[in-house]
Amino acid sequence: MKITLSAKLKLRHTPEQKTALDAVTLAYRDGLNFASQTAFDLGKTTSVPKLHKETYGVLRVRFGLGAQLACTAERQVTAAYKTQWTKAKQNQKARESGRTKRRYKGLDNPMKFVSRTLEYQHGRDYSWKKDGKVSVGTLDGRLQLEFDGYQKHLDYITQGAETGAAKLYYQKSKKQYFLIVALSIELPDPVPADHKSVVGVDVGQRYHFVATDMDGQSLFEKGAAVRQQKDQFARTKKSLQRKGTRSATRRLVAIGSRETRFVADRNHVLSKMLLTRFPGSIFGLEDLTNIRDRTEGRSNPNASKKTKRAKRRRSQWSFAELQFNLAYKAPLFGSLAVKVDAHYTSQACPKCGHTSKGNRPDAGLMFDCEVCGHKGHADRVASVNIALRTLLVRQDWMSTGALSMRPDVSDVEVKAARLSRYAELRWNPDTNP
């Protein structure tokens, strides 16, 4: 199997070399804004050939971009407008269904690019040298630069790992350029015998995750400290928004970036914690696609502060990033991550199979089965149900030889049959070794 990693390389550049990198990144950014204005004037087009006809010559002559960089800029702009059109269509459907009254305004004005980040294509804009350097393109030819990075990533590059596109990124706070490279790593194909342990992972806000293996061993990770830190970020940003000055706006951007880094770091730590605690396992994750559309109600301007705070926390819940980090890191630790249905995981009794909202009195943290009287922590019960469903995935993998990485939601009958199988699952940790 092949997995893709992002290697962040710190470029060792002199002041003269930094000046050359400044010139190409600023020219690329100006070229993006020119192409964006042109695409907007052409009816917010997403056609690369149409935009290429109008902008390629100007990007080459006025902005001094190389042929490949000019083409890359055009593709980046059309891709950005395509994303805006997708959001606009989604907003239109939401307005027609009555889920929102707000009109999407992302296409009212030309898109503006402010980041000094450009994309290099391997073999055309950048390449590796035998002396441990990387050659990158500028407006005045190539620069050969030494670089530092995470040792495992450097080893992959030395061993000749397949590399794809790279991004030249400027970190303003450090006045330093980084090259972010996509590395494709070949790993042995997984087989069921290599993954004898199954772990169910229930993600949430009160607890970042609750993980339970088939031996009944559980791992809880509370989220109170992180939630308090994010609340502090929210209070700071609210104060800066009220102030409204230019310096407050600059500070607001810095605080937002700091919060993003804080959350990303936390999710990386949590994913590695799971992988080192349960090595060589199959991790079952809930398929929470469109969970916010199914759970969030309409906005209410008269809602209480408590309700608004709960909605903000739910909108900032970064479960997708945590699950993504766990999924892409798992093969590197000899594990796998699959997704299972999230339906009724916290309402179904793992001992008798009875499923009801009444099993969660007052929708609280305690689970109390109405039929058999089984009691426990609701999040742990959910993780047990996820582990049982993941065990079914492993059994199907052993019998058919095909691994299903996520449930098929395209067929209603298939989904109903799958939920029926889940209702027959029973949990008895006393029989486990």
N, C-alpha and C positions, 0 to 999 in steps of 0.2 A: 504494500500500500504506500501511497505517496501523500505526505503532509507538507504544508507550506508554513514557514516561519518568517517572522519579520526581524531582521537583524539591524540594530541601530549602531552605526559606526561613527565614531567621533573623528573628524578629519583634522589632521595636523597641518594647518595652513599658516603661512607667513602673512604679514600685513599686506604685501604686494599680491599674494594669491587671494587673500580675502577680498581685496578690491576687485579682482577679476570675477570672483563669485558674486559679489554684490551687483556688479554690472549685469550679469546674465540673469540673476533672479529678478532684479527690478525691471529689466527689459521684458522678461517673460510675463511678469504681472501686468505690465502696461499692455502687452499684446493680448492677454486674456480679456482685459477690460475693453479694448478696441473690438475684439471679436464678439464680446458679449453685446456691445452696443449695436454692432452690425446684425447679429442674430435677432436682436429685438426689433430692429427696423425692418427685417425681412419676415415679420409676423411671428417672432419668437420661434424661429425654425429649429428643428432638431435634425435637419438633414446635413450630414457632413459634406457631401459633394456640393450642395448649394452654398454653404458657408465657405468652403474651400475656394470656390470660384471668385468670391468677393474679397477674401482676406489674405490668401496665401502670399500674393506679391507684396502686399503692404507689410505683412509680418516679416518677410525676408529683407525688404529694403529699409523701411522706416525704423523697425525695431532691431534689425540686425540678427534675427534668430536664424539658426541653421534650419535645413530642410526638415529634419526629423522633429525638432522642437516646434516648428511652426505647425506641422501636422498634428502633433500631440496637443497643442493649445486648442486647435479647432475641435478635436474630439472631446477634450475636457469641457469646453463650453457647451457643445451640443448635448453631452451627457448630463450636464447640470440643468439645462433647460428641459430635458426629458424628465428629470426628477421633479421639476416644478410642475410640469404638465400632469404627471401622475398624482401629485398632491392636490392639484386643482380639481381633477376628476373625482378623487376620493372625497374632497370637500363638497362637491356638487351632489354626490350621492347621499352624503350625510345630511345636507340641507333638504333634499327631497324627502328623505325618510323622517325628518323632523328631529334628528339627533343634535343638530346645532343650527344656529341662525347666523353665525359669523361667516362672512365671505372670505375666501383665501385670497390674499393680496400679494402673493409672491411673484406674480407675473405683471403687476401694475407698472413696474419700472425695470430697467435693465439690471441684470445681476451684476454686483460689484465684487471684485476679487481684491482682497487686501493682504493676504498672506504671501510672504516671499518664499513660496514652495513651488518647485518645478519637478516635472517627471522626466526621468532619463530612461531610454530604452537600451537594454543590454546589447552590446555589439555595435551600436550606432552612436549613442551618446556617452556611454561609459563602458569600461572593460577592465579586467584584472591584469596586473603585470606580475611577472615571475619573481620580482624582487620584493614582493609583499606590499605593493602599492596599487592604487586604483587610479585610472585615467578618466577624467571627467571633462566634458566639453564646456567651453565658455564662448564668449563672442569673439575672442582673439585666439582661438585654437584650444588645444588640450592642455590640461594640468595634470601632473602626476603627483599624487598626495599619499603620504602615509596615513594610517588610521589605527584607532584602538576600538575595542569593543568587548563584549562578553566572550570569554575564552572558548566556550563550546561553539559559538557562532563563527569565531575566527577559525576554529578547527574544521568546521564544515566547508568554509570557503577554501581553505588550504587543500582539503581533500577533493576539491573539484565539484562541490554540490551545484546542482542546476540553479541558476539565478535568473530572475525575471526582471520586471521593471523596478526602478529605484526612484526614490524621492529625495531631492536635495532640500533639506529643511534648515531654516535659520532660527536659532533660539536667541531672541533679542536680549534676554536677561543675562546670558553668558557671552554674548557677541561671538557665538560659535556656530559653525555649520556642521550638520550631521547628514549622513547618507543612510537612508532607511531602505534596505534591500530585501526583496522577497527571495527566500531560499526554499527550494523543494528538496525534501529529504525522503529517501527510499527506506521503508521499514518492512520487515517480514509481514506477510499477510496473517491476520489473526485467526486462530482456530479455537473452538470451544474448550479444548483441554487446557489451554493456557490461562483460562479465566474461570476458575472453579468457585470463586466467591462472587456473590451478588450483593449490591448495596443500593438501597433506596434513599434518594436525597429529596427531602421536602424543603423548598425555599420559601422564605417569607420575610416579613418586615420586623416583627417582634424578635424573631430568631432568623439570622441570616440563612441558616440551614439546620436541619436535623437529619442526620444520616444513621441508618440502621442496617446492619448486615444480617445474613441468614442465621447467625448464631445468637441474635438478639442483642449484640453489642451496639450501643448508640453513641453518637457524638453530637452534642448541642453546641451551637455557637450563637451567643446572644448578640443582639444588634443595638442595644440601648446606647452604648458609648458612641457608635457611629451615627445613630439617629440624632443624638444631642449635638454632635459636631456639625451635622448637616443643618440642623435648626439654627445654629449659630451663623452659619454661612447665609441662611435665608434672612435672618435679622439684619446682618450687615448689608446685604444687597438691597433690602427694603429701605434702609436708611440712606444708602447712596442714591437710590432711584428718586427718593424724595428731594434730595439735595439738588440734583439735576445739573450741576456745573460740569465743565469740561474735565476738570481734574477728577471729579467724582465718577464721571463716565469711564475714564481711563482706569480708575481704581476698580470699578465694577467689572470691567473686562478681566483684570488681573485676578480678582476674587473668583470669578467664574472658572477661569483656567485652573486655579489652585484647587477648587472643589472637584473638578473633573479628574485631576491627577490623584487627589486623595481617594476618591471612589475607585478609580482604576487600580491603584496600588492595593487597596483593601481586597478587591475581588481577586487579584493575583495571589495574595497571601492566603485567602480562603480556599481557592482551588488547589493550591499546592498542599495545604493542610489536609484536605480530603485525600489527595493522591498518596501522600506519605503515610497517612493513618490506615488506609485500606489498599495496600499495593496489589497489583495484578488482579483487579476486580472489574466487574461490569457494573458501571454506575447507571442507575435508572433515574432519569430526570423527567419531570412533568412537562408535557407539551403545552406551554402557556401562550401559544400564538393568539393574538388579538384578545388577550385576557382583559385589557383595559376597556375595550369596546363592550365586553360582556358584563363588566362589573361597575363601571363608572356611570353615575346618573347624570342628569342634566345640571348645568350650572345654575346656582341659585344665589343672586346677589344679596339676599337677606339671610344667608346661612350664618351660623354661629362661627366664632373663631375656631372652636374645636373641630367643627366639621370641615372648615377650610384647611386647617392644618392637616387633618387626616387625608384630604384629597390631594394636597400638595405632596405629602409623603408617598402616597400611592403612585402619583405621577412620576416621582423621582426614584421609584424602586428599580434598581438596576439588576433584576434577576437575569435578564438576557445576557448581560456582560459576564456575570458569574458562570452561567451555564456554558457560554461560548469558551471562556478560559478553561473550564474543566474539560470540555470536549476536545479542544485542540492540544492540550497538554497530556491528556490521558495516554495516547499511544507512546509518548516519550517515556512514560513510567510503566509501560507494559500493561496498561489498562484500556478500557473502552468506555464510551458513554453513548447510551441510547435514550430515546425519548419514548414515553408511554402516555396513555390517556390520563388526563388530570381529573376526569369526572368522578366526583363522589369519593375522592381519596380520604378526605377528612370526615366523611359521614358514614362510611361503610365499616362495619365491625369485622376485623380480621379473624375473629374466632368463630362467629356464627353466620356471618355474611349479611346480617340485617343492615339495610341502608335507609337512613332517615335523618332529616334535619333535627329531629328530637334527640338523636344521639349526642348532639352538641348543645347542652342546656345554655340558653341565653347567648348562643354563638360564642361561648367562652373558650378558655384554654383546656378545659377538662372534657374528656370523652367518657360518656356513660351510656352503654348500650341498653336500649329499652327492653331487649329480649333476654339476653344472657347475663346482663349485669357487668360485662367486662368494662373496666375503668382504666384510664391512663391519660397521659398527656396527648392532646389532640394532634399536635404536630408529629409526635412520635408514631401515633397510630397511622397518620398519613404516610410517613416514611416506610412503615411496615407494608402498607398496601402497595406502595410504589415498588418495594423490593419484590413482593409476590408477582406483580405484573412483569417486572424485569426478568424474574425467573422463568416465566412463560416464554419470553422472547428468547432466552437462552435455550430452553427445551426445543422450541421450534427451529432454532439454528442448528442444534444437534441432529434433529430428525430430517430436516430438509436440506441442510448445507448452505442455506441462504440466510444472511443476517439482515433483519429489518431495523434500520437505524432510527426510524420514526414511524408512528402509526399512520395508516392510510385514511385520510378523512374525506376522500372524494366520493366514497360510496356509503350511503346511509345503511344499507343492509350489512355491509362488512363491519361497520362501526357497531351496530346493534349486536352482531354475533360476538364481537370482541368483548363488549360490556357484559354479555351473558356469560362468557367464560370467566371474567373477573369475579362475577357473583358466586362462582363455585369455589373460589380460592379460600383456603383456611390456613390460619397461622397457629402453630403449636411449637413454641421454642423448646418445650421439654423434650421433644424427640430429636433435637439437633445435637450433634456431638459437641 
